[in-house]
Amino acid sequence: MKGPARFLRIYILFTLLTLYGCTAHSPQLFIGKEHHAPIEPVGVYAVAGQYIWDSWIVEDEGTLHRYALSAPSDKLTPNERHQHAFVRHAISQNGGVTWQDMGPAIQPSGKKGVWPDKVIWTSSVMIREVDGEKQFLMFITGRNEENNDEMNQSIGVSTSKDGHHFTSPQIILPPTEQVTKLGYDITNDDGIIMAWRDPFVIQDPATRKWHMFFSAKSKDACGTIRPTVGHAIATDNTLMNWQLEEPLKLPQHYRQLEVPYMIARGGKYYLFVSTQNNPTMDNNRDKEAAFRGFVSDETIIGQWELLYTVNEGQETDKIFGHQIYAPTIFEKKRGSGEYGAVTFFSLNTMCPLTGSPIVEIRWRNERPEFMFNKDLGCCLPYNCLD
């Protein structure tokens, strides 16, 4: 880029950041040291030389532990990053105003046949007490090389005492051929990558049982394949043993569904997913990527209904559009019942492939309101500099 054009781009960027209240604390803007350095602008998680995308957070005694998918940006194209992803770790002790990058937390083994030897994809994290000691549990998506066919996703778990040094992951929910008996499809026969990933674990307050939800596909009696949410129940309190259940039945379907998260609040269950209508396209706008929601007044497995009714009775489950992707939800203080969300910014936004600031979640008439425009306004303008 020529000098004057580059200067103009930086000037516009700084002006917009100031306008939206996201001015960086220093002229570094997006540049942060790889270890123990505050990340800027305010609330954005970015690391020099790294793509940062799907994030998930857990709170521990006032410290927020943020984990995110990461891959080298100086060696890979944005599309290539998916085949080189690992889990990165950052912490914040000021409620997410700044993030200190702690470096990699969980990486592929790199040893042929030692799962996962190829890549780690979107995961989730929780903390619990075991025999009086704190335990972090990371439920991960992992893949072995196996000709790099993307058809060997499995769900596993890794544990840690300090939130940074994790044990070697072990598989706890593989997609064996037996899963088809429960109505799952583990192929790419619909032209979309096989789905057995993005595990999220929650304890049902009504039954105290532990449930896992994950990205999956179902196949009905007519052979129709539909993206959906998979479901398993822990058979004991170790959370290492799981019984697979039938996939959830959702009221609306898309070409691809990813990153399910759930909130149990006031006797209701709120299910959130990220979807794409055209997943083979090159960017999130053309993919018609969206963040969507459903609600169940009955049980943790549904009957699911669309979350919102707007526009003179026209129902919709869309919460937000393509500028962001894969929001995840966390309790701001464990046990408080108050939630926030984080996501990442799409390509061609002001902060492409960086982790978002924390998004406030408000509640009105038993419905959540995600303050995406208010809290992410600094980075949402799309293609404004192209």
JOKAUR-V469430 format. One record per residue. N is the residue number from 1. SS is DSSP state (helix for helix, strand for strand, loop for the rest). PHI is phi in whole degrees, -180 to 180 (* if undefined). PSI is psi in radians with two decimals (none if undefined). Layout:
[[N & SS & PHI & PSI] [N & SS & PHI & PSI]]
This chain:
[[1 & loop & * & 2.31] [2 & loop & -68 & 2.73] [3 & helix & -54 & -0.95] [4 & helix & -60 & -0.72] [5 & helix & -64 & -0.71] [6 & helix & -64 & -0.73] [7 & helix & -63 & -0.74] [8 & helix & -62 & -0.71] [9 & helix & -63 & -0.79] [10 & helix & -64 & -0.69] [11 & helix & -63 & -0.79] [12 & helix & -63 & -0.75] [13 & helix & -58 & -0.84] [14 & helix & -65 & -0.68] [15 & helix & -63 & -0.77] [16 & helix & -67 & -0.67] [17 & helix & -61 & -0.73] [18 & helix & -66 & -0.76] [19 & helix & -59 & -0.71] [20 & loop & -91 & 0.11] [21 & loop & 75 & 0.48] [22 & loop & -119 & 0.45] [23 & loop & -60 & 2.40] [24 & loop & -69 & 2.75] [25 & loop & -75 & -0.25] [26 & loop & -150 & 2.92] [27 & loop & -65 & -0.05] [28 & loop & -65 & -0.47] [29 & loop & 53 & -1.81] [30 & loop & -90 & -0.03] [31 & loop & -90 & 2.17] [32 & loop & -135 & 2.55] [33 & loop & -67 & 2.74] [34 & loop & -73 & -0.37] [35 & loop & -136 & 2.23] [36 & loop & 59 & 0.63] [37 & loop & -124 & 2.36] [38 & strand & -58 & 2.46] [39 & loop & -100 & 2.47] [40 & loop & -132 & 2.76] [41 & loop & -69 & -3.10] [42 & loop & -56 & 2.13] [43 & loop & 83 & -0.24] [44 & loop & -80 & 2.41] [45 & strand & -102 & 1.91] [46 & loop & -139 & 2.59] [47 & loop & -135 & 2.27] [48 & loop & -58 & 2.31] [49 & loop & 79 & 0.17] [50 & strand & -133 & 2.43] [51 & strand & -79 & 2.42] [52 & strand & -124 & 2.19] [53 & strand & -134 & -2.15] [54 & strand & -43 & 2.25] [55 & strand & -123 & 2.71] [56 & strand & -149 & 2.57] [57 & strand & -132 & 2.57] [58 & strand & -137 & 2.50] [59 & strand & -97 & 2.46] [60 & strand & -144 & 1.81] [61 & loop & 51 & 0.83] [62 & loop & 90 & -0.19] [63 & strand & -102 & 2.29] [64 & strand & -94 & 2.17] [65 & strand & -101 & 2.05] [66 & strand & -112 & 2.28] [67 & strand & -119 & 2.54] [68 & strand & -151 & 2.65] [69 & strand & -72 & 2.45] [70 & strand & -146 & 2.63] [71 & strand & -160 & 2.68] [72 & strand & -65 & 2.18] [73 & loop & -87 & -0.29] [74 & loop & -85 & -0.10] [75 & loop & -122 & -0.26] [76 & loop & -128 & 2.63] [77 & loop & -78 & 2.84] [78 & loop & -55 & -0.69] [79 & loop & -71 & -0.52] [80 & helix & -73 & -0.32] [81 & helix & -60 & -0.55] [82 & helix & -63 & -0.47] [83 & helix & -90 & 0.11] [84 & helix & -137 & 0.41] [85 & loop & -79 & 2.52] [86 & strand & -140 & 3.05] [87 & strand & -98 & 2.16] [88 & strand & -105 & 2.74] [89 & strand & -128 & 2.37] [90 & strand & -139 & 2.74] [91 & strand & -129 & 2.71] [92 & strand & -138 & 2.34] [93 & loop & -113 & 0.24] [94 & loop & -131 & 0.62] [95 & loop & 72 & 0.36] [96 & loop & 93 & 0.13] [97 & loop & -65 & -0.74] [98 & loop & -134 & 2.71] [99 & loop & -124 & 2.36] [100 & strand & -101 & 2.07] [101 & strand & -77 & 2.22] [102 & strand & -105 & 0.02] [103 & strand & 87 & -3.00] [104 & strand & -63 & 2.48] [105 & strand & -110 & -0.80] [106 & strand & -135 & 2.23] [107 & loop & -125 & 2.72] [108 & loop & -58 & 2.62] [109 & loop & -68 & -0.54] [110 & loop & 73 & 0.02] [111 & loop & -107 & 2.10] [112 & loop & -53 & 2.17] [113 & loop & 87 & -0.16] [114 & loop & -94 & 1.81] [115 & loop & -69 & 2.42] [116 & loop & -89 & 2.18] [117 & loop & -91 & -0.21] [118 & loop & -104 & -0.99] [119 & strand & -159 & 2.72] [120 & strand & -120 & 2.29] [121 & strand & -112 & -2.92] [122 & strand & -55 & 2.39] [123 & strand & -134 & -2.99] [124 & strand & -150 & 2.90] [125 & strand & -141 & 2.60] [126 & strand & -146 & 2.86] [127 & strand & -125 & 2.45] [128 & strand & -150 & 2.94] [129 & strand & -98 & 2.27] [130 & strand & -128 & 1.99] [131 & loop & 53 & 0.72] [132 & loop & 79 & 0.03] [133 & strand & -116 & 2.52] [134 & strand & -72 & 2.42] [135 & strand & -136 & 2.17] [136 & strand & -88 & 2.31] [137 & strand & -118 & 2.13] [138 & strand & -107 & 2.00] [139 & strand & -92 & 2.04] [140 & strand & -119 & 2.73] [141 & strand & -98 & 2.23] [142 & strand & -135 & 2.73] [143 & strand & -138 & 2.46] [144 & loop & -90 & 2.90] [145 & loop & -60 & -1.19] [146 & helix & 39 & 1.01] [147 & helix & 66 & 0.23] [148 & helix & 55 & 0.71] [149 & loop & -91 & 0.00] [150 & loop & 62 & 0.22] [151 & loop & -102 & 0.27] [152 & loop & -126 & 0.60] [153 & loop & -66 & 2.45] [154 & strand & -140 & 2.83] [155 & strand & -110 & 2.32] [156 & strand & -140 & -3.00] [157 & strand & -143 & 2.61] [158 & strand & -139 & 2.55] [159 & strand & -123 & 2.78] [160 & strand & -153 & 2.62] [161 & loop & -93 & -0.39] [162 & loop & -119 & -0.03] [163 & loop & 86 & 0.00] [164 & loop & -127 & -0.71] [165 & loop & -97 & 1.84] [166 & strand & -106 & 2.65] [167 & loop & -71 & 2.87] [168 & loop & -63 & 2.29] [169 & loop & -64 & 2.59] [170 & strand & -130 & 2.50] [171 & strand & -71 & 2.35] [172 & strand & -124 & -0.26] [173 & strand & -148 & 1.50] [174 & strand & -87 & 2.68] [175 & loop & -89 & 1.31] [176 & loop & -75 & 2.92] [177 & helix & -61 & -0.38] [178 & helix & -65 & -0.38] [179 & helix & -67 & -0.37] [180 & helix & -66 & -0.39] [181 & helix & -67 & -0.36] [182 & helix & -97 & 0.10] [183 & loop & 98 & 0.21] [184 & strand & -88 & 2.68] [185 & loop & -119 & 2.27] [186 & loop & -122 & 0.69] [187 & loop & -119 & -3.14] [188 & loop & -117 & 0.57] [189 & loop & -65 & -0.31] [190 & loop & -90 & 0.11] [191 & loop & 85 & 0.06] [192 & loop & -118 & 2.50] [193 & loop & -49 & 2.45] [194 & loop & -53 & 2.55] [195 & loop & -126 & 2.01] [196 & loop & -157 & 1.23] [197 & strand & -156 & -3.13] [198 & strand & 61 & 0.93] [199 & strand & -70 & 2.46] [200 & strand & -135 & 2.30] [201 & strand & -117 & 2.35] [202 & strand & -143 & 2.55] [203 & strand & -95 & 2.19] [204 & loop & -72 & 2.05] [205 & loop & -64 & -0.36] [206 & loop & -79 & -0.61] [207 & loop & -118 & -0.24] [208 & loop & 68 & 0.17] [209 & loop & -82 & 2.64] [210 & strand & -94 & 2.29] [211 & strand & -121 & 2.47] [212 & strand & -113 & 2.32] [213 & strand & -120 & 2.52] [214 & strand & -155 & 2.87] [215 & strand & -72 & 2.31] [216 & strand & -154 & -3.11] [217 & strand & -132 & 2.61] [218 & strand & -118 & 2.79] [219 & strand & -133 & 2.18] [220 & loop & -87 & -3.11] [221 & loop & -64 & -0.37] [222 & loop & -91 & 0.00] [223 & loop & 88 & 0.14] [224 & loop & -77 & 2.22] [225 & strand & -95 & 2.27] [226 & strand & -134 & 2.30] [227 & strand & -62 & 2.44] [228 & strand & -155 & -2.91] [229 & strand & -111 & 2.13] [230 & strand & -78 & 2.85] [231 & strand & -146 & 2.36] [232 & strand & -142 & 2.72] [233 & strand & -122 & 2.34] [234 & strand & -68 & 2.37] [235 & loop & -91 & -0.15] [236 & loop & -156 & 3.09] [237 & loop & -84 & 0.02] [238 & loop & -73 & -0.39] [239 & loop & 62 & 0.41] [240 & loop & -104 & -0.19] [241 & loop & -127 & 2.25] [242 & strand & -135 & 2.52] [243 & strand & -108 & 2.12] [244 & strand & -72 & 2.40] [245 & strand & -117 & 3.04] [246 & loop & -64 & 2.60] [247 & loop & -65 & 2.74] [248 & loop & -67 & 2.66] [249 & loop & -105 & 1.92] [250 & loop & -100 & 2.67] [251 & loop & -80 & -0.14] [252 & loop & -149 & 2.61] [253 & loop & -132 & 2.74] [254 & loop & -137 & 3.02] [255 & loop & -71 & -0.53] [256 & strand & -147 & 2.48] [257 & strand & -135 & 2.34] [258 & strand & -142 & 2.88] [259 & strand & 50 & 1.09] [260 & strand & -72 & 2.42] [261 & strand & -136 & 2.73] [262 & strand & -142 & 2.53] [263 & strand & -121 & 2.31] [264 & strand & -106 & 2.07] [265 & strand & -151 & 2.22] [266 & loop & 59 & 0.59] [267 & loop & 81 & 0.01] [268 & strand & -113 & 2.80] [269 & strand & -123 & 2.26] [270 & strand & -115 & 2.11] [271 & strand & -110 & 2.27] [272 & strand & -123 & 2.42] [273 & strand & -142 & 2.81] [274 & strand & -112 & 2.37] [275 & strand & -133 & 2.84] [276 & strand & -140 & 2.36] [277 & loop & -89 & -0.45] [278 & loop & -132 & 1.18] [279 & loop & -66 & -0.22] [280 & loop & -87 & -0.06] [281 & loop & -75 & 3.01] [282 & loop & -89 & -0.39] [283 & loop & -139 & 2.84] [284 & loop & -67 & -0.49] [285 & loop & -67 & -0.85] [286 & loop & -71 & -0.45] [287 & loop & -73 & -0.20] [288 & loop & 56 & 0.81] [289 & loop & -68 & 2.52] [290 & strand & -157 & 2.72] [291 & strand & -102 & 2.24] [292 & strand & -133 & 2.88] [293 & strand & -145 & 2.66] [294 & strand & -135 & 2.84] [295 & strand & -139 & 2.51] [296 & strand & -127 & 2.24] [297 & loop & -92 & -0.05] [298 & loop & -104 & -1.37] [299 & loop & -134 & 3.06] [300 & loop & -69 & -0.28] [301 & loop & -104 & 0.12] [302 & loop & 101 & 2.86] [303 & loop & -87 & 2.13] [304 & loop & -92 & 2.44] [305 & strand & -127 & 2.77] [306 & strand & -62 & 2.53] [307 & loop & -73 & -0.63] [308 & strand & -123 & 2.65] [309 & strand & -126 & 2.05] [310 & strand & -139 & 3.13] [311 & loop & 52 & 1.06] [312 & loop & 56 & 0.82] [313 & loop & 92 & -0.09] [314 & strand & -73 & 2.15] [315 & strand & -82 & 2.56] [316 & strand & -151 & 2.63] [317 & loop & -113 & 0.12] [318 & strand & -80 & 2.23] [319 & strand & -102 & -0.74] [320 & strand & -154 & 2.85] [321 & loop & -102 & -2.66] [322 & loop & -77 & -0.18] [323 & loop & -65 & -0.38] [324 & strand & -128 & 2.99] [325 & strand & -155 & 2.64] [326 & strand & 58 & 0.89] [327 & strand & -61 & 2.50] [328 & strand & -125 & 2.76] [329 & strand & -121 & 2.50] [330 & strand & -144 & 2.74] [331 & strand & -83 & 2.15] [332 & loop & -59 & -0.67] [333 & loop & -136 & 2.15] [334 & loop & -55 & 2.25] [335 & loop & 89 & -0.05] [336 & loop & -83 & -0.43] [337 & loop & 77 & 0.14] [338 & loop & -108 & 2.32] [339 & strand & -122 & 2.70] [340 & strand & -135 & 3.07] [341 & strand & -139 & 2.69] [342 & strand & -134 & 2.75] [343 & strand & -151 & -2.92] [344 & strand & -134 & 2.77] [345 & strand & -91 & 2.38] [346 & loop & -70 & 2.87] [347 & loop & -58 & 2.63] [348 & loop & 73 & 0.14] [349 & strand & -92 & -3.12] [350 & loop & -70 & -0.45] [351 & loop & -129 & 1.06] [352 & loop & -62 & 2.36] [353 & loop & 51 & 0.90] [354 & loop & -130 & 2.76] [355 & strand & -78 & 2.40] [356 & loop & -76 & 2.82] [357 & loop & -63 & 2.93] [358 & loop & -71 & 2.38] [359 & strand & -104 & 2.23] [360 & strand & -70 & 2.48] [361 & strand & -116 & 2.06] [362 & strand & -104 & 2.85] [363 & strand & -125 & 2.32] [364 & strand & -141 & 2.15] [365 & loop & 52 & 0.81] [366 & loop & 61 & 0.46] [367 & strand & -127 & 2.38] [368 & strand & -78 & 2.51] [369 & strand & -121 & 2.04] [370 & strand & -90 & 2.15] [371 & loop & -87 & 0.97] [372 & helix & -63 & -0.85] [373 & helix & -64 & -0.69] [374 & helix & -69 & -0.80] [375 & helix & -91 & -0.31] [376 & helix & -117 & 0.19] [377 & helix & -55 & -0.49] [378 & helix & -65 & -0.45] [379 & helix & -120 & 0.00] [380 & helix & -80 & -0.46] [381 & loop & -51 & 2.31] [382 & strand & -112 & 2.15] [383 & loop & 61 & 0.38] [384 & loop & -73 & -0.30] [385 & loop & -111 & 0.04] [386 & loop & -94 & none]]
